[in-house]
């Protein structure tokens, strides 16, 4: 890359119209976010210099945690350096040898690795299959159980049935961890993610634990976990990927706080993004393209053969449109695809350009 992240990028000195980024709201190069980062560096320097529990926890970290807790409707938030580290730390802190971790078959690698790291027994239920999940819960035989799931599945773009999943968890006394990396900022009435307003009637201890990232819709870097007071205190003591790593740079926390304010005050970004999604899906169906059941910015087109997916990606690249081919082992054999991601920074004309080039593929 020779340019800032955005819809118009320069890759290896060649300009492209990009449909590859997770910068869903177009905030990675937003002037207000950049200025917040610059001001943060001026006031606090570049590195945090230590772990949160030593001297690495700065005022912007604290302000961001408070703001994210309010935004997600949870009592408290804990910042992590990355989403991968957050999932590793939380799954390990909530599970141990002799416990059971139940995960969706298509979960992100970080959730799977977290279960393996914890030394708990890992079982993977069929994708979004609540009957299979209940069978496994019923057979748990009194073990401590953690259910972990993506909210939005990163390769398919579909959404987990969280209301049913959480009800099952409460019935069987299991905890729930929801990785909402691709939903925070984009989904929910206020951009608070898939869990937004789904669990208003539950007691605090019955609500899912949320992991959200700051490197996608927020356009910055880092991650957070939102939960009740007791669980956050437990993570502060037991999540190794929080305790034993240098804290996120304070200037980056200041930038993320600026992004959060934009997410909260400019709902038109989400409205435009969802209009683009609807437009793309309608036109793609008319063209006979094999879409998946996604109402999110992730719009995969299943091609099937690995070589065909690579060929299609290359044909698009030659026309100045960047869409990456996703192939095994990231996705199952026979389901290679073009993984299109839409952004609020795209226009209808940009989407029409993409559709026009897709129509020419052979």
C-alpha positions in Angstrom: 0.0 0.0 0.0 1.2 3.5 -0.9 -1.9 5.3 0.2 -4.1 5.7 3.2 -6.8 3.1 3.8 -9.9 3.9 1.9 -12.0 2.9 -1.1 -9.5 4.4 -3.5 -6.1 3.0 -2.8 -2.7 2.7 -4.4 -1.3 -0.8 -4.2 2.2 -1.4 -5.6 2.0 1.9 -7.5 -1.3 1.0 -9.1 -4.7 2.7 -8.2 -7.7 0.6 -7.4 -11.3 0.8 -6.4 -11.2 -1.4 -3.3 -13.8 -3.7 -1.9 -11.4 -5.4 0.5 -11.3 -3.3 3.7 -13.1 -3.8 7.0 -13.1 0.1 7.3 -16.9 -0.2 7.1 -17.7 3.4 8.0 -14.8 5.1 6.2 -13.2 6.4 9.4 -9.7 5.1 9.0 -8.7 8.3 7.1 -11.2 10.7 8.6 -9.6 14.0 9.4 -11.3 14.2 12.9 -9.9 10.8 13.9 -6.5 11.6 12.5 -6.4 14.9 14.4 -7.4 13.2 17.7 -4.5 10.8 17.2 -2.1 13.7 16.5 -3.3 15.6 19.6 -3.0 12.4 21.6 0.6 11.9 20.6 1.4 15.6 21.3 -0.1 15.2 24.9 0.8 11.6 25.8 3.6 10.6 23.4 3.6 7.5 21.2 4.0 4.3 23.4 2.2 3.6 26.6 5.4 2.2 28.0 4.0 -0.4 30.3 1.1 -2.8 31.0 -2.2 -1.3 32.2 -1.6 -2.5 35.7 1.8 -0.8 36.0 1.9 2.7 34.5 0.4 2.0 31.1 -3.2 3.0 31.8 -3.8 6.6 30.7 -6.6 9.1 30.8 -7.8 8.3 27.2 -7.9 4.6 28.0 -10.2 5.4 31.0 -12.4 7.7 29.0 -12.7 5.2 26.2 -13.7 2.4 28.5 -16.4 4.5 30.2 -17.8 5.6 26.8 -17.8 2.1 25.3 -19.5 0.7 28.4 -22.3 3.2 28.0 -22.5 2.6 24.3 -22.8 -1.2 24.6 -25.1 -1.0 27.7 -22.7 -2.9 29.9 -21.4 -2.0 33.4 -17.7 -1.9 32.4 -15.3 -2.3 29.6 -11.7 -3.5 29.5 -9.4 -2.6 26.6 -7.1 -5.1 24.9 -4.4 -4.6 22.3 -6.1 -6.7 19.6 -9.2 -8.7 19.1 -7.2 -11.9 18.9 -5.6 -11.2 22.3 -9.0 -10.3 23.8 -10.5 -13.6 22.7 -7.5 -15.6 23.9 -7.6 -13.9 27.2 -11.3 -14.1 27.9 -11.8 -17.7 26.9 -8.8 -18.8 28.9 -9.9 -16.7 32.0 -13.4 -18.2 31.9 -12.4 -21.8 31.2 -9.9 -24.4 32.4 -9.1 -28.1 32.3 -12.3 -30.0 33.0 -14.6 -27.3 31.6 -16.4 -27.4 28.3 -16.2 -24.8 25.6 -18.9 -25.0 22.8 -18.2 -23.1 19.7 -19.8 -22.5 16.3 -18.1 -24.5 13.5 -17.3 -21.3 11.6 -16.0 -19.2 14.5 -13.0 -17.0 14.1 -9.6 -18.7 14.8 -9.0 -16.6 17.9 -12.0 -18.1 19.7 -10.9 -21.6 18.7 -7.3 -20.9 19.8 -8.6 -19.5 23.1 -10.3 -22.8 23.9 -7.3 -24.8 23.0 -5.1 -22.5 25.1 -7.4 -22.9 28.1 -7.0 -26.7 28.0 -10.8 -27.0 28.4 -12.6 -29.6 26.2 -13.5 -28.0 22.9 -16.6 -29.1 20.9 -17.7 -27.3 17.8 -21.5 -27.4 17.0 -22.9 -27.2 13.5 -23.0 -23.7 12.1 -25.9 -21.7 13.8 -27.6 -25.0 14.6 -29.3 -24.5 18.0 -30.6 -28.1 18.1 -27.0 -29.4 17.9 -25.9 -26.8 20.6 -28.7 -27.9 23.0 -27.7 -31.6 22.6 -24.2 -30.8 23.6 -25.4 -28.6 26.5 -27.6 -31.5 27.7 -24.7 -33.9 27.6 -22.4 -31.6 29.5 -23.0 -33.5 32.8 -22.5 -30.6 35.2 -19.3 -29.3 33.6 -18.7 -25.5 33.6 -19.7 -24.4 30.1 -18.7 -21.4 28.0 -20.5 -20.9 24.6 -18.4 -18.7 22.3 -19.7 -17.5 18.9 -19.1 -14.9 16.3 -21.9 -12.4 16.0 -21.2 -11.8 12.3 -19.3 -14.6 10.7 -16.4 -13.0 8.8 -16.3 -15.3 5.8 -20.1 -15.8 5.2 -21.5 -12.5 6.6 -24.4 -14.1 8.3 -25.5 -13.4 11.9 -25.7 -15.8 14.8 -29.1 -16.4 16.4 -28.0 -14.8 19.6 -31.4 -14.5 21.2 -32.0 -18.3 21.0 -28.4 -19.0 21.9 -28.5 -16.8 25.0 -31.8 -18.3 26.1 -30.3 -21.8 25.9 -27.2 -20.7 27.8 -29.3 -19.3 30.6 -31.4 -22.4 30.8 -28.3 -24.6 31.2 -26.3 -22.3 33.3 -23.6 -21.5 30.7 -21.8 -18.3 30.0 -21.8 -16.7 26.5 -19.0 -14.8 24.8 -20.0 -13.0 21.6 -17.3 -11.8 19.2 -19.0 -8.8 17.6 -15.9 -7.6 15.7 -17.9 -7.1 12.5 -21.1 -5.7 14.1 -19.8 -3.0 16.5 -20.3 0.4 14.8 -22.3 -1.1 11.9 -25.3 -2.9 13.3 -27.9 -2.0 15.9 -30.0 1.1 15.9 -27.1 3.1 17.5 -24.2 1.2 16.1 -23.7 -0.8 19.3 -23.6 -4.1 17.4 -25.7 -7.2 17.1 -26.4 -7.3 20.8 -27.8 -3.8 20.8 -31.3 -3.8 22.3 -31.5 -7.7 22.1 -31.0 -8.2 25.8 -32.6 -5.3 27.6 -34.9 -7.4 29.8 -32.2 -9.8 31.1 -30.3 -9.3 34.3 -26.8 -8.1 33.9 -25.3 -11.5 34.8 -27.5 -13.1 32.2 -26.3 -11.0 29.3 -23.6 -12.2 26.9 -20.0 -10.9 27.3 -19.2 -8.8 24.2 -15.8 -8.6 22.5 -15.6 -5.8 20.0 -12.7 -4.5 17.9 -11.6 -1.0 17.1 -9.8 -1.8 13.9 -12.9 -2.3 11.7 -15.8 0.1 11.8 -13.9 2.4 14.2 -11.1 2.7 11.7 -8.4 2.7 14.5 -6.8 -0.2 16.4 -7.4 -2.3 19.5 -10.2 -4.2 21.1 -12.4 -4.3 24.2 -14.5 -6.6 26.3 -17.8 -5.4 27.7 -19.4 -7.2 30.7 -20.6 -6.8 34.3 -18.4 -5.5 37.1 -17.6 -8.9 38.6 -16.5 -10.4 35.3 -14.3 -7.4 34.4 -12.6 -7.6 37.8 -12.0 -11.3 37.1 -10.4 -10.5 33.7 -8.2 -7.9 35.2 -6.7 -10.6 37.5 -6.9 -13.6 35.2 -6.7 -12.6 31.5 -3.0 -13.1 30.7 -3.2 -11.2 27.4 -4.3 -8.2 29.4 -2.0 -8.5 32.4 1.2 -9.4 30.6 1.3 -7.0 27.6 2.0 -3.4 26.9 -1.1 -1.3 26.9 -2.6 0.2 23.7 -0.9 3.6 22.9 -3.0 6.3 24.6 -3.1 8.3 21.4 -4.9 5.4 19.7 -7.4 5.3 22.5 -8.0 9.0 21.9 -8.5 8.4 18.2 -11.0 5.5 18.9 -12.9 7.9 21.2 -13.2 10.4 18.3 -14.5 7.5 16.1 -17.1 6.5 18.7 -18.4 10.1 18.8 -18.8 10.0 15.0 -20.5 6.6 15.1 -23.0 8.0 17.7 -23.7 11.3 16.0 -23.7 10.4 12.3 -26.2 7.6 11.9 -26.4 8.5 8.2 -23.2 6.6 7.6 -24.9 3.4 8.6 -28.1 4.3 6.7 -26.1 4.8 3.5 -24.1 1.6 4.1 -27.2 -0.5 4.5 -28.7 1.1 1.4 -25.6 0.1 -0.5 -25.9 -3.5 0.8 -29.5 -3.7 -0.3 -28.7 -2.2 -3.7 -25.8 -4.6 -4.3 -27.8 -7.7 -3.2 -30.8 -6.8 -5.4 -28.7 -6.2 -8.5 -26.4 -9.2 -7.9 -29.5 -11.5 -7.6 -30.8 -10.1 -10.9 -27.4 -11.1 -12.4 -27.7 -14.6 -11.1 -24.7 -14.4 -8.7 -24.5 -16.9 -5.9 -24.9 -14.7 -2.8 -24.9 -15.9 0.8 -27.5 -15.1 3.5 -25.8 -11.9 4.6 -27.4 -8.5 5.4 -24.0 -7.1 6.5 -21.2 -5.3 4.7 -19.6 -8.7 4.1 -21.1 -9.9 0.8 -19.3 -13.1 -0.4 -19.9 -14.5 -3.9 -19.3 -18.3 -3.8 -17.4 -19.4 -6.9 -16.6 -23.0 -5.8 -13.3 -23.9 -7.3 -10.2 -22.3 -5.9 -8.7 -21.6 -9.4 -11.8 -20.0 -10.6 -12.0 -17.7 -7.6 -8.3 -16.6 -8.1 -9.0 -16.1 -11.9 -12.0 -13.9 -11.2 -10.1 -11.9 -8.6 -7.3 -11.3 -11.2 -9.8 -10.3 -13.9 -11.3 -7.7 -11.6 -7.8 -6.4 -10.6 -6.9 -5.9 -14.3 -10.0 -3.6 -14.5 -8.9 -1.6 -11.5 -11.3 -3.3 -9.0 -9.7 -5.0 -6.0 -11.6 -8.0 -4.5 -9.7 -10.8 -2.9 -10.3 -14.4 -3.4 -10.8 -16.5 -0.2 -9.9 -20.2 -0.5 -9.1 -23.2 1.6 -8.1 -23.6 4.4 -9.8 -20.3 5.3 -13.1 -21.6 3.9 -14.1 -25.3 3.3 -13.2 -27.1 0.1 -15.5 -26.3 -2.8 -16.6 -22.9 -1.3 -13.9 -20.6 -2.6 -15.3 -17.1 -3.0 -14.9 -13.5 -3.8 -15.2 -11.7 -0.4 -16.7 -8.3 -1.1 -16.8 -5.8 1.7 -18.8 -2.6 1.4 -18.1 0.7 3.1 -20.1 3.8 3.8 -17.4 5.6 1.8 -18.6 3.8 -1.3 -21.1 5.5 -3.6 -23.8 3.9 -5.7 -21.6 4.5 -8.7 -18.8 2.6 -7.1 -21.1 -0.4 -6.5 -22.4 -0.2 -10.0 -18.8 -0.2 -11.3 -18.2 -3.4 -9.3 -21.4 -5.0 -10.6 -20.5 -4.1 -14.1 -17.2 -5.8 -13.9 -18.7 -8.8 -12.1 -21.1 -9.2 -15.0 -18.1 -9.6 -17.4 -16.5 -12.4 -15.5 -16.2 -15.8 -17.2 
